[in-house]
């Protein structure tokens, strides 16, 4: 009988790396010194022997949904187009509430226990801060959390989109001409910053830029190009958070409300990159016994592999992520024959708003090349995560 990569049926197996640099999920007991019943161990081993691959229509639905959500920009604090795309894709029964920070929430059931699932909508990007006499736009980066050091370099010389009040305006970031360099003194002899970017929309004066519909504080994102790769993989900008949002929308589409025990709240948070402002509002407003923060591991974390199943945070540690939720996720994954990958998350994301308040655990979809315009995700992981969250939401807690 084949074994799940990394799975160790011994009760105290801990983490067992299946490949160099990749840690895979292994269920652990509730507390040291307590042996797992033999019948449960055998059942778990049988249930995880084969990955229950999502149906073809589930994978295609996930692919289409990720593509739709990643095709619109959502700079932190200006996630309106993402909210609109989520509303369009959600089932008609979902009655969303929107607060003044831009969070979207929908609740099912009532009473205890309370489960909150939250994925952030925003992405790093820019706002227009000025227009030169020659009609070029100047930008400022909107993000308080650390980004990959080359994030702004990725935008130089690239097609951009300005999400103006009267519609989207195509643009391009200027590249300095090497023919204008003098000697060995290039125009930019250090890593690119937002003040180095000049954006051309075709205007030749500030008046022409204004006539084109550009206004101060309009959000600016890299042009949306979603590429279908081999198998069920997709590449493009903002895949990390839009894949998480897609998993929650798929969950809403497949939920059976009559099976919900207690209260389930599904939330799409705003302004995660501005210090988790939206999540802090949710933490203050929603009473939840357990919180699952749906997000990809941060860039630089232990490498995980798209197509090998959802990724879940290692519990305990200095972050204090919940071992109890981890065990429940592990059990549901085993029953559903879904593999999990483990990674370190830290508290810089939305999870930081809930640590110390309630039980919290990050979970998400693995991403390659995080923080670049070519992030890669696998639609099968999105569908698998939605199925796993459904099993958790509808199961006894």
C-alpha positions, -999 to +999 in steps of 0.1 A: +000+000+000+014+034-010+021+059+018+014+096+019+047+114+014+060+124+048+034+106+067+045+087+098+018+066+115+037+066+148+018+087+174+049+109+180+061+111+145+062+149+144+074+165+111+090+141+087+105+159+057+096+140+025+119+160+003+148+184+011+134+218+020+098+206+022+080+197+054+048+177+051+019+174+075+018+147+102-011+145+127+001+148+163-017+139+195-035+165+216-008+164+243+025+146+249+023+112+265-012+103+251-012+075+226-035+076+197-059+046+196-047+018+172-080+018+153-077+055+146-041+052+135-049+024+110-079+042+097-058+074+092-031+054+074-057+039+050-075+072+044-044+091+033-029+064+010-042+081-021-048+118-027-084+124-036-078+145-067-105+172-072-130+165-099-122+180-133-151+205-130-139+215-095-104+222-109-117+242-138-141+262-116-111+270-093-090+280-123-117+303-137-123+319-103-087+326-096-083+341-130-113+363-125-102+376-091-065+381-102-076+400-133-086+430-113-063+452-091-068+458-054-043+481-039-045+482-001-074+504+009-088+505-026-101+469-031-134+479-046-129+459-079-120+428-059-150+432-037-172+435-068-157+404-084-163+384-051-199+395-050-204+384-086-190+350-080-206+343-047-239+324-045-271+345-045-280+335-010-248+351+004-259+384+020-226+403+025-220+430+051-194+457+043-179+479+069-162+513+065-128+497+061-139+476+031-142+442+048-168+418+034-184+393+057-212+367+055-224+345+084-243+312+086-258+294+116-260+307+151-246+302+186-214+285+197-189+274+186-178+303+163-155+297+134-141+326+114-124+320+080-106+351+066-087+359+034-073+393+025-082+410-008-055+436-011-021+435-030+009+458-029+007+487-054+009+525-058-011+556-058-006+587-079+010+615-059+017+640-086+019+650-123+050+666-139+048+695-163+055+670-191+025+648-181+044+620-163+028+606-132+047+602-099+038+574-075+041+563-039+041+527-027+012+516-005+024+489+019+036+488+055+046+452+055+080+442+041+080+433+004+105+414-017+135+437-023+130+437-061+093+445-060+096+480-073+123+469-098+097+446-113+075+476-122+102+496-142+095+494-179+063+474-175+027+480-186+006+494-157-030+502-151-044+533-134-077+526-118-092+561-123-125+573-112-138+573-148-124+540-157-091+521-161-063+540-179-034+520-195+001+533-188+037+522-189+066+528-165+095+547-181+129+531-185+159+555-185+176+557-219+212+543-217+221+568-244+217+597-220+242+583-194+274+602-190+304+581-183+299+556-156+271+575-138+238+558-146+206+577-137+198+551-110+228+535-094+209+518-065+178+496-061+147+513-076+123+530-052+089+545-058+103+580-063+123+567-092+093+556-112+078+579-139+046+567-155+036+576-191-001+576-201+006+594-234-001+628-220+023+657-227+012+680-200-005+680-166-036+693-183-037+664-207-033+640-178-062+655-160-083+654-191-075+617-194-091+611-160-061+608-138-065+622-103-043+623-072-044+591-051-057+569-080-044+534-074-018+520-098-011+482-104+009+462-128-011+452-159-031+420-155-018+391-175-029+357-163-011+328-180-022+292-181+007+269-174+010+231-178-014+210-159-037+231-137-012+259-128-017+296-134+008+325-132+003+362-127+003+390-102-015+389-068-020+351-070-012+346-033-042+364-019-066+359-048-062+321-046-072+323-009-102+345-018-111+320-045-110+291-020-135+309+002-158+317-027-158+281-037-165+271-001-196+294-002-207+278-034-205+243-020-216+248+016-247+230+030-260+255+056-280+229+074-248+211+083-232+241+100-227+236+138-226+269+156-217+301+137-196+302+106-183+336+094-165+339+061-146+372+057-126+389+030-104+415+047-091+448+035-058+466+041-037+436+052-006+452+038-013+483+059-007+465+091-037+442+090-062+470+096-091+451+083-083+420+103-080+441+135-115+454+129-128+418+124-110+407+156-127+435+176-162+429+160-165+391+156-165+367+185-149+335+172-136+305+191-114+295+162-099+315+133-084+301+102-065+328+082-064+318+046-031+331+030+000+319+013+032+315+034+054+346+032+082+349+007+113+334+020+095+307+041+102+270+037+096+262+001+063+245-006+052+230-039+021+239-059+001+208-068+010+189-037-019+201-016-028+231+007-002+244+032-008+248+069+013+266+096+034+247+120+016+250+154+031+263+186+064+281+185+067+318+194+037+326+172+014+304+194-006+290+165-032+265+178-022+229+180-059+221+186-070+236+153-040+220+136-051+185+148-086+191+136-074+202+102-052+171+101-080+148+109-104+163+083-076+162+057-069+125+064-106+116+062-108+135+029-075+120+016-061+154+011-023+159+016-010+189+035+023+207+034+038+225+064+055+259+065+064+287+089+042+318+087+050+343+114+025+369+126+031+397+100-002+388+081-038+390+092-031+362+118-013+388+139-047+405+147-060+373+164-029+359+181-034+362+219-072+367+215-084+333+204-072+301+188-057+309+153-040+290+126-029+301+091-037+279+061-035+285+024-024+277-011+013+272-019+028+299-042+060+299-063+079+332-069+059+350-042+061+388-044+067+389-082+043+396-111+046+359-121+034+341-089+024+305-097-005+286-080-022+253-088-060+253-093-061+218-078-047+232-045-074+259-045-102+233-050-086+210-024-084+238+002-121+247-004-131+210+001-110+209+033-126+241+047-160+227+039-152+195+059-140+216+088-170+240+087-196+212+085-179+189+110-184+187+147-162+212+166 
